[in-house]
Amino acid sequence: MPAYTPQRADFDYIRRVSQREPDILRELRDETSKLPMAGMQVSAAQGRFLALMVGLTGARRCVEVGTFTGASSLAVALALPADGALLCCDVSEKYTAVAQRYWQAAGVADKISLVIGPAVETLQGRINDGEGGSYDLAFIDADKSNYDNYYELCLELLRPGGVVMVDNVLWHGAAADPNADDPDTNAIKALNAKIGNDDRVEAVLLPLGDGHMTCRKRP
């Protein structure tokens, strides 16, 4: 069968047949859609995928780099067991205040620790405290210039067999454009190439959202 290029109708169909996201997540998505930076939030399909990965990996300890208004963190926290824990790293008190309202409303706030500040410092601090190799799942969706740093630090925090996922790795098609040459695009291109040759992980780039790189840390 020849290669097929998905059309807009295909993505509408995917939304219709995928499992419905919880109402609290839909309400958060609706509120976020009215904000100036609404495009930063993950898609409903990505939220479902994150929740599925929590279940598939049996994750109990997770870390997120880039929280925004909380769609991805809420999807993860809802999927975690009662004793699960999620570390959220972000620099915005304004947008994460929205996230905290929904964490409370969903009854998962006790699972989440939010640290406001540079994520590189937060993650390195956890490593310095002896938490390396103790996390099950990581999700990276923050400033692109630091993607390589986040990837390395999250990989160090993960246990063998743990999963790190990176969002926006297609970067609206710019990652595949040889003529695209700006700092963010170049950072994404460099990380994609690095992961493609990284013997420490098994990885696949999925055309989910704006490109979703999923990596399993080899035992």
Kinemage of the C-alpha trace (Angstrom):
@kinemage 1
@onewidth
@group {chain A} dominant
@subgroup {mainchain}
@vectorlist {calphas} color= white
{ca met a 1} P 0.000 0.000 0.000
{ca pro a 2} L 1.432 3.446 -0.883
{ca ala a 3} L 2.334 5.919 1.862
{ca tyr a 4} L -0.584 7.979 3.103
{ca thr a 5} L -0.497 11.554 4.305
{ca pro a 6} L -3.006 12.191 7.136
{ca gln a 7} L -5.610 14.857 6.444
{ca arg a 8} L -7.458 17.163 8.821
{ca ala a 9} L -10.465 14.839 8.748
{ca asp a 10} L -8.256 12.021 10.030
{ca phe a 11} L -7.361 13.973 13.151
{ca asp a 12} L -11.016 14.805 13.733
{ca tyr a 13} L -11.778 11.096 13.426
{ca ile a 14} L -8.988 10.235 15.889
{ca arg a 15} L -10.524 12.606 18.425
{ca arg a 16} L -13.960 11.052 17.945
{ca val a 17} L -12.908 7.437 18.413
{ca ser a 18} L -10.280 7.932 21.122
{ca gln a 19} L -11.358 7.467 24.705
{ca arg a 20} L -12.970 10.584 26.106
{ca glu a 21} L -10.740 12.575 28.431
{ca pro a 22} L -12.033 13.249 31.953
{ca asp a 23} L -14.412 16.207 32.236
{ca ile a 24} L -12.027 18.088 34.523
{ca leu a 25} L -9.334 17.938 31.835
{ca arg a 26} L -11.756 19.113 29.173
{ca glu a 27} L -12.732 22.048 31.385
{ca leu a 28} L -9.060 22.964 31.853
{ca arg a 29} L -8.472 22.723 28.114
{ca asp a 30} L -11.459 24.981 27.446
{ca glu a 31} L -10.235 27.611 29.908
{ca thr a 32} L -6.688 27.484 28.539
{ca ser a 33} L -7.936 27.895 24.962
{ca lys a 34} L -8.925 31.474 25.829
{ca leu a 35} L -5.426 32.433 27.019
{ca pro a 36} L -2.832 34.235 24.846
{ca met a 37} L -0.409 31.284 24.889
{ca ala a 38} L -3.073 28.593 24.409
{ca gly a 39} L -1.040 26.834 21.728
{ca met a 40} L 1.431 25.694 24.387
{ca gln a 41} L -0.921 23.167 25.935
{ca val a 42} L -0.741 19.505 24.896
{ca ser a 43} L -3.497 18.022 22.766
{ca ala a 44} L -6.195 15.770 24.168
{ca ala a 45} L -4.605 12.802 22.368
{ca gln a 46} L -1.249 13.549 24.003
{ca gly a 47} L -2.907 13.683 27.398
{ca arg a 48} L -4.458 10.283 26.800
{ca phe a 49} L -1.091 8.942 25.609
{ca leu a 50} L 0.677 10.229 28.725
{ca ala a 51} L -1.937 8.614 30.940
{ca leu a 52} L -1.607 5.361 29.010
{ca met a 53} L 2.182 5.402 29.429
{ca val a 54} L 1.804 5.848 33.185
{ca gly a 55} L -0.283 2.694 33.269
{ca leu a 56} L 1.911 0.708 30.877
{ca thr a 57} L 5.092 1.472 32.812
{ca gly a 58} L 3.492 1.100 36.242
{ca ala a 59} L 4.877 4.549 37.014
{ca arg a 60} L 4.799 5.852 40.569
{ca arg a 61} L 7.371 8.662 40.376
{ca cys a 62} L 7.207 11.085 37.463
{ca val a 63} L 8.770 14.397 36.507
{ca glu a 64} L 7.522 17.074 34.146
{ca val a 65} L 9.597 19.913 32.704
{ca gly a 66} L 7.222 22.658 31.594
{ca thr a 67} L 3.790 22.680 33.200
{ca phe a 68} L 1.986 25.743 31.759
{ca thr a 69} L -1.684 25.517 32.860
{ca gly a 70} L -1.455 21.865 33.788
{ca ala a 71} L -3.067 19.729 31.066
{ca ser a 72} L -0.224 17.211 30.885
{ca ser a 73} L 0.405 17.137 34.629
{ca leu a 74} L -3.284 16.622 35.348
{ca ala a 75} L -3.454 13.742 32.856
{ca val a 76} L -0.432 12.112 34.513
{ca ala a 77} L -1.586 12.702 38.089
{ca leu a 78} L -5.037 11.262 37.396
{ca ala a 79} L -3.395 8.111 36.030
{ca leu a 80} L -0.957 7.703 38.928
{ca pro a 81} L -1.817 5.365 41.812
{ca ala a 82} L -2.861 6.855 45.146
{ca asp a 83} L 0.742 6.825 46.393
{ca gly a 84} L 2.163 8.216 43.144
{ca ala a 85} L 4.154 11.442 42.944
{ca leu a 86} L 4.778 14.004 40.191
{ca leu a 87} L 7.464 16.681 40.267
{ca cys a 88} L 6.534 19.693 38.112
{ca cys a 89} L 9.166 22.215 37.025
{ca asp a 90} L 8.169 25.609 35.621
{ca val a 91} L 9.117 29.292 35.801
{ca ser a 92} L 5.647 30.868 35.612
{ca glu a 93} L 3.629 31.490 38.746
{ca lys a 94} L 0.830 33.002 36.637
{ca tyr a 95} L 0.117 29.989 34.435
{ca thr a 96} L 0.826 27.336 37.057
{ca ala a 97} L -1.734 29.040 39.319
{ca val a 98} L -4.332 27.830 36.815
{ca ala a 99} L -2.861 24.341 37.023
{ca gln a 100} L -3.022 24.347 40.807
{ca arg a 101} L -6.726 25.211 40.782
{ca tyr a 102} L -7.459 22.198 38.609
{ca trp a 103} L -5.184 19.884 40.601
{ca gln a 104} L -7.200 20.811 43.673
{ca ala a 105} L -10.525 20.400 41.891
{ca ala a 106} L -9.496 16.966 40.590
{ca gly a 107} L -8.324 15.816 44.022
{ca val a 108} L -4.735 15.132 42.913
{ca ala a 109} L -2.906 18.119 44.405
{ca asp a 110} L -1.371 15.910 47.098
{ca lys a 111} L 0.419 13.893 44.413
{ca ile a 112} L 2.094 16.931 42.832
{ca ser a 113} L 5.101 18.977 43.922
{ca leu a 114} L 5.533 22.216 41.953
{ca val a 115} L 8.910 23.937 41.920
{ca ile a 116} L 9.093 27.426 40.419
{ca gly a 117} L 12.556 28.145 39.061
{ca pro a 118} L 14.988 27.049 36.346
{ca ala a 119} L 14.336 23.363 35.700
{ca val a 120} L 18.017 22.602 35.161
{ca glu a 121} L 18.681 23.649 38.751
{ca thr a 122} L 15.684 21.738 40.084
{ca leu a 123} L 16.586 18.504 38.299
{ca gln a 124} L 20.273 18.749 39.173
{ca gly a 125} L 19.279 19.368 42.775
{ca arg a 126} L 17.317 16.126 42.843
{ca ile a 127} L 20.261 14.263 41.392
{ca asn a 128} L 22.558 15.809 43.994
{ca asp a 129} L 20.126 14.632 46.666
{ca gly a 130} L 20.586 11.042 45.538
{ca glu a 131} L 17.402 10.635 43.503
{ca gly a 132} L 19.137 9.477 40.327
{ca gly a 133} L 17.683 6.265 38.921
{ca ser a 134} L 14.505 6.534 40.997
{ca tyr a 135} L 11.943 8.021 38.579
{ca asp a 136} L 9.758 6.017 36.224
{ca leu a 137} L 8.621 8.558 33.646
{ca ala a 138} L 9.600 12.043 32.469
{ca phe a 139} L 7.909 14.498 30.116
{ca ile a 140} L 9.766 17.447 28.600
{ca asp a 141} L 7.818 20.371 27.132
{ca ala a 142} L 9.642 23.620 27.895
{ca asp a 143} L 12.163 26.049 26.364
{ca lys a 144} L 13.758 24.381 23.370
{ca ser a 145} L 17.260 25.795 23.882
{ca asn a 146} L 17.571 23.648 27.011
{ca tyr a 147} L 16.096 20.453 25.565
{ca asp a 148} L 19.416 18.621 25.539
{ca asn a 149} L 20.090 19.561 29.175
{ca tyr a 150} L 16.611 18.438 30.204
{ca tyr a 151} L 16.994 15.179 28.314
{ca glu a 152} L 20.313 14.357 29.972
{ca leu a 153} L 19.129 15.240 33.458
{ca cys a 154} L 15.842 13.345 33.100
{ca leu a 155} L 17.690 10.332 31.736
{ca glu a 156} L 19.894 10.371 34.824
{ca leu a 157} L 16.839 10.580 37.086
{ca leu a 158} L 15.116 7.653 35.365
{ca arg a 159} L 15.448 4.060 36.451
{ca pro a 160} L 16.487 1.475 33.863
{ca gly a 161} L 13.390 0.772 31.790
{ca gly a 162} L 11.973 4.207 32.565
{ca val a 163} L 10.516 6.400 29.840
{ca val a 164} L 11.341 9.966 28.825
{ca met a 165} L 9.055 11.761 26.365
{ca val a 166} L 9.860 14.997 24.551
{ca asp a 167} L 7.198 17.231 22.989
{ca asn a 168} L 7.416 19.524 19.913
{ca val a 169} L 10.143 17.530 18.208
{ca leu a 170} L 8.641 18.222 14.752
{ca trp a 171} L 8.393 21.923 15.603
{ca his a 172} L 5.605 22.660 13.103
{ca gly a 173} L 7.617 20.940 10.379
{ca ala a 174} L 10.746 23.037 10.877
{ca ala a 175} L 12.719 20.092 12.267
{ca ala a 176} L 12.462 18.363 8.885
{ca asp a 177} L 13.238 21.503 6.896
{ca pro a 178} L 16.947 21.684 5.947
{ca asn a 179} L 16.598 25.430 5.407
{ca ala a 180} L 15.143 26.154 8.855
{ca asp a 181} L 17.947 27.766 10.842
{ca asp a 182} L 17.075 29.419 14.152
{ca pro a 183} L 18.176 28.603 17.706
{ca asp a 184} L 15.033 26.697 18.762
{ca thr a 185} L 14.836 24.672 15.569
{ca asn a 186} L 18.533 23.873 15.678
{ca ala a 187} L 18.252 22.717 19.291
{ca ile a 188} L 15.405 20.366 18.375
{ca lys a 189} L 17.209 19.055 15.299
{ca ala a 190} L 20.323 18.382 17.366
{ca leu a 191} L 18.408 16.485 20.049
{ca asn a 192} L 16.458 14.414 17.508
{ca ala a 193} L 19.711 13.428 15.807
{ca lys a 194} L 21.322 12.662 19.158
{ca ile a 195} L 18.464 10.441 20.311
{ca gly a 196} L 18.459 8.639 16.963
{ca asn a 197} L 22.019 7.502 17.692
{ca asp a 198} L 21.799 7.178 21.479
{ca asp a 199} L 22.578 3.602 22.551
{ca arg a 200} L 21.281 4.371 26.040
{ca val a 201} L 17.674 4.371 24.834
{ca glu a 202} L 15.169 2.750 22.517
{ca ala a 203} L 13.229 5.538 20.835
{ca val a 204} L 10.509 6.376 18.341
{ca leu a 205} L 9.298 9.737 17.069
{ca leu a 206} L 5.502 9.716 16.807
{ca pro a 207} L 3.439 12.173 14.713
{ca leu a 208} L 1.375 12.973 17.785
{ca gly a 209} L 0.631 16.633 18.486
{ca asp a 210} L 3.646 18.607 17.260
{ca gly a 211} L 5.871 15.531 17.324
{ca his a 212} L 6.287 13.301 20.362
{ca met a 213} L 9.611 11.530 20.982
{ca thr a 214} L 9.241 8.513 23.273
{ca cys a 215} L 12.404 6.910 24.681
{ca arg a 216} L 12.876 3.896 26.937
{ca lys a 217} L 16.051 3.869 28.991
{ca arg a 218} L 17.826 0.613 28.352
{ca pro a 219} L 18.415 -1.653 31.372
